[in-house]
């Protein structure tokens, strides 16, 4: 259910930090944390810092996507939300 990982630049990471709440929508991790958590393969070698998006953050990001996967995810979110109302 995860979209293809894209290499994003500083503008996107600044946008994430401006729009999202750290600890709720994303986590910023250092190179040491990447090595300790065994998630080095997700980022290019010698990455000094990375941003990990939570499921809630992912749902916020895909609202702008228009592909089939984004629509499938939103349908599931809407179905789940309204099933519990």
N, CA, C and O of each residue as an XYZ file, in Angstrom:
340
protein
N       0.809     -1.192      0.000
C       0.000      0.000      0.000
C       0.856      1.261      0.000
O       0.307      2.363      0.009
N       2.150      1.141     -0.009
C       3.003      2.331      0.043
C       3.411      2.725     -1.367
O       3.824      1.877     -2.158
N       3.297      4.004     -1.681
C       3.732      4.497     -2.976
C       5.239      4.333     -3.102
O       5.943      4.188     -2.103
N       5.714      4.357     -4.303
C       7.142      4.229     -4.560
C       7.906      5.318     -3.816
O       7.508      6.483     -3.810
N       9.000      4.921     -3.196
C       9.829      5.894     -2.491
C      10.491      6.814     -3.508
O      11.042      6.360     -4.511
N      10.431      8.080     -3.241
C      11.048      9.066     -4.119
C      12.149      9.795     -3.375
O      12.050     10.041     -2.172
N      13.192     10.135     -4.099
C      14.224     10.967     -3.496
C      13.702     12.392     -3.523
O      13.423     12.946     -4.586
N      13.574     12.967     -2.362
C      13.010     14.308     -2.275
C      14.065     15.287     -1.805
O      15.012     14.923     -1.108
N      13.885     16.515     -2.194
C      14.851     17.534     -1.855
C      14.491     18.284     -0.595
O      13.520     17.963      0.091
N      15.283     19.276     -0.310
C      15.134     20.095      0.888
C      13.781     20.803      0.930
O      13.206     20.967      2.006
N      13.267     21.223     -0.230
C      11.975     21.913     -0.253
C      10.862     21.030      0.294
O      10.021     21.491      1.066
N      10.857     19.758     -0.104
C       9.817     18.853      0.366
C       9.959     18.593      1.861
O       8.958     18.592      2.577
N      11.163     18.374      2.343
C      11.326     18.119      3.775
C      10.962     19.360      4.590
O      10.432     19.234      5.693
N      11.237     20.545      4.068
C      10.802     21.765      4.768
C       9.283     21.872      4.771
O       8.689     22.299      5.761
N       8.647     21.479      3.652
C       7.186     21.504      3.578
C       6.594     20.547      4.609
O       5.624     20.883      5.287
N       7.175     19.360      4.726
C       6.703     18.384      5.722
C       6.787     19.002      7.115
O       5.833     18.926      7.889
N       7.922     19.610      7.432
C       8.115     20.184      8.762
C       7.147     21.335      9.030
O       6.726     21.535     10.170
N       6.792     22.092      7.993
C       5.855     23.210      8.162
C       4.414     22.741      8.309
O       3.654     23.329      9.079
N       4.027     21.705      7.592
C       2.633     21.283      7.531
C       2.259     20.200      8.537
O       1.099     20.106      8.937
N       3.215     19.391      8.947
C       2.934     18.214      9.765
C       3.481     18.373     11.172
O       4.348     19.209     11.428
N       2.962     17.561     12.077
C       3.429     17.549     13.464
C       4.445     16.431     13.650
O       4.147     15.261     13.413
N       5.661     16.808     14.081
C       6.683     15.792     14.344
C       6.223     14.904     15.481
O       5.691     15.388     16.480
N       6.427     13.609     15.330
C       5.998     12.647     16.336
C       4.604     12.099     16.080
O       4.234     11.049     16.604
N       3.837     12.816     15.272
C       2.496     12.358     14.911
C       2.432     11.994     13.424
O       1.920     10.935     13.061
N       2.949     12.866     12.582
C       2.899     12.654     11.143
C       4.243     12.229     10.549
O       4.287     11.636      9.471
N       5.319     12.525     11.238
C       6.646     12.138     10.753
C       7.628     12.103     11.919
O       7.384     12.654     12.993
N       8.759     11.426     11.659
C       9.880     11.401     12.587
C      11.135     11.747     11.807
O      11.357     11.230     10.712
N      11.944     12.611     12.365
C      13.230     12.934     11.763
C      14.270     12.050     12.438
O      14.344     12.009     13.666
N      15.071     11.343     11.650
C      16.052     10.421     12.209
C      17.444     10.764     11.699
O      17.615     11.198     10.560
N      18.429     10.566     12.556
C      19.826     10.820     12.206
C      20.436      9.567     11.589
O      19.835      8.492     11.612
N      21.639      9.720     11.039
C      22.353      8.580     10.467
C      22.577      7.508     11.525
O      22.451      6.320     11.229
N      22.907      7.905     12.759
C      23.105      6.928     13.829
C      21.826      6.152     14.114
O      21.867      4.938     14.311
N      20.688      6.847     14.136
C      19.413      6.171     14.364
C      19.069      5.231     13.210
O      18.525      4.148     13.425
N      19.386      5.645     12.002
C      19.143      4.776     10.849
C      19.920      3.474     10.979
O      19.387      2.401     10.697
N      21.177      3.561     11.403
C      22.000      2.356     11.584
C      21.496      1.513     12.749
O      21.399      0.291     12.635
N      21.174      2.161     13.870
C      20.703      1.411     15.053
C      19.386      0.699     14.795
O      19.165     -0.399     15.307
N      18.516      1.305     14.013
C      17.196      0.738     13.757
C      17.195     -0.219     12.561
O      16.146     -0.748     12.193
N      18.358     -0.440     11.958
C      18.496     -1.351     10.813
C      17.599     -0.955      9.645
O      16.984     -1.814      9.013
N      17.522      0.336      9.359
C      16.739      0.800      8.215
C      17.634      1.547      7.222
O      17.181      2.438      6.503
N      18.893      1.168      7.199
C      19.843      1.828      6.307
C      19.476      1.660      4.844
O      19.717      2.573      4.055
N      18.905      0.532      4.449
C      18.594      0.269      3.052
C      17.514      1.166      2.476
O      17.335      1.212      1.259
N      16.798      1.874      3.321
C      15.724      2.753      2.863
C      16.292      4.059      2.308
O      15.700      4.669      1.417
N      17.415      4.477      2.824
C      18.045      5.732      2.425
C      19.367      5.444      1.724
O      19.972      4.400      1.965
N      19.828      6.349      0.861
C      21.128      6.159      0.213
C      22.253      6.094      1.251
O      22.118      6.647      2.342
N      23.363      5.419      0.918
C      24.503      5.362      1.848
C      24.963      6.764      2.241
O      24.871      7.705      1.453
N      25.447      6.883      3.441
C      25.983      8.132      3.996
C      24.938      9.236      4.114
O      25.269     10.420      4.048
N      23.682      8.847      4.287
C      22.633      9.835      4.528
C      22.795     10.372      5.939
O      22.901      9.593      6.887
N      22.817     11.672      6.092
C      23.042     12.261      7.418
C      21.751     12.390      8.223
O      21.788     12.435      9.452
N      20.610     12.450      7.536
C      19.326     12.633      8.214
C      18.232     12.146      7.285
O      18.350     12.253      6.064
N      17.172     11.613      7.863
C      16.049     11.154      7.063
C      14.737     11.493      7.738
O      14.685     11.733      8.945
N      13.681     11.511      6.946
C      12.341     11.742      7.485
C      11.523     10.497      7.221
O      11.399     10.049      6.081
N      10.963      9.939      8.289
C      10.083      8.779      8.183
C       8.660      9.260      8.385
O       8.345      9.889      9.395
N       7.804      8.964      7.423
C       6.410      9.401      7.465
C       5.571      8.328      8.147
O       5.695      7.146      7.824
N       4.728      8.724      9.076
C       3.826      7.780      9.739
C       2.634      7.484      8.832
O       2.469      8.113      7.786
N       1.811      6.531      9.237
C       0.625      6.216      8.462
C      -0.294      7.436      8.361
O      -0.848      7.700      7.294
N      -0.459      8.170      9.438
C      -1.294      9.376      9.407
C      -0.703     10.409      8.457
O      -1.447     11.052      7.716
N       0.604     10.584      8.457
C       1.258     11.504      7.541
C       1.102     11.069      6.097
O       0.902     11.897      5.208
N       1.193      9.768      5.868
C       1.011      9.229      4.521
C      -0.383      9.549      4.003
O      -0.540      9.957      2.852
N      -1.394      9.367      4.843
C      -2.758      9.670      4.422
C      -2.912     11.148      4.065
O      -3.645     11.489      3.136
N      -2.228     12.021      4.792
C      -2.288     13.446      4.462
C      -1.584     13.759      3.146
O      -2.049     14.601      2.377
N      -0.474     13.090      2.884
C       0.275     13.339      1.658
C      -0.501     12.869      0.434
O      -0.543     13.577     -0.572
N      -1.110     11.700      0.497
C      -1.739     11.150     -0.704
C      -3.008     11.890     -1.109
O      -3.552     11.629     -2.182
N      -3.488     12.803     -0.276
C      -4.691     13.548     -0.675
C      -4.472     14.301     -1.981
O      -5.430     14.589     -2.698
N      -3.223     14.621     -2.296
C      -2.938     15.331     -3.546
C      -2.643     14.384     -4.698
O      -2.567     14.827     -5.844
N      -2.474     13.090     -4.427
C      -2.196     12.133     -5.497
C      -3.491     11.800     -6.234
O      -4.570     11.811     -5.641
N      -3.382     11.513     -7.493
C      -4.559     11.180     -8.297
C      -4.462      9.795     -8.931
O      -5.219      9.486     -9.852
N      -3.545      8.959     -8.456
C      -3.419      7.633     -9.057
C      -4.384      6.634     -8.412
O      -5.047      6.943     -7.421
N      -4.447      5.455     -8.981
C      -5.383      4.436     -8.499
C      -5.098      4.019     -7.060
O      -6.022      3.796     -6.278
N      -3.831      3.914     -6.716
C      -3.481      3.517     -5.356
C      -3.973      4.539     -4.342
O      -4.512      4.165     -3.300
N      -3.797      5.817     -4.633
C      -4.264      6.862     -3.715
C      -5.776      6.781     -3.527
O      -6.273      6.900     -2.407
N      -6.503      6.580     -4.617
C      -7.958      6.467     -4.505
C      -8.358      5.225     -3.718
O      -9.303      5.276     -2.931
N      -7.661      4.117     -3.916
C      -7.959      2.896     -3.149
C      -7.742      3.114     -1.658
O      -8.550      2.688     -0.833
N      -6.650      3.775     -1.324
C      -6.363      4.056      0.086
C      -7.449      4.950      0.672
O      -7.950      4.681      1.763
N      -7.814      6.002     -0.038
C      -8.850      6.903      0.470
C     -10.192      6.217      0.617
O     -10.918      6.468      1.579
N     -10.527      5.354     -0.327
C     -11.787      4.610     -0.187
C     -11.794      3.787      1.090
O     -12.797      3.733      1.803
N     -10.660      3.141      1.374
C     -10.584      2.337      2.602
C     -10.688      3.202      3.851
O     -11.356      2.829      4.816
N     -10.027      4.356      3.832
C     -10.100      5.267      4.983
C     -11.535      5.738      5.190
O     -12.036      5.730      6.314
N     -12.194      6.144      4.115
C     -13.567      6.613      4.208
C     -14.492      5.494      4.669
O     -15.336      5.704      5.540
N     -14.339      4.315      4.095
C     -15.182      3.176      4.503
C     -15.003      2.855      5.976
O     -15.982      2.606      6.680
N     -13.776      2.857      6.446
C     -13.489      2.551      7.860
C     -14.058      3.641      8.766
O     -14.659      3.350      9.800
N     -13.863      4.888      8.372
C     -14.355      6.005      9.186
C     -15.871      5.944      9.333
O     -16.397      6.026     10.443
N     -16.562      5.801      8.222
C     -18.019      5.823      8.277
C     -18.635      4.524      8.802
O     -19.801      4.507      9.194
N     -17.873      3.458      8.811
C     -18.365      2.214      9.401
C     -18.448      2.355     10.923
O     -19.224      1.654     11.573
N     -17.651      3.260     11.485
C     -17.613      3.431     12.954
C     -18.391      4.636     13.433
O     -18.327      4.965     14.617
N     -19.125      5.309     12.561
C     -19.875      6.514     12.950
C     -21.251      6.127     13.427
O     -22.041      6.994     13.801
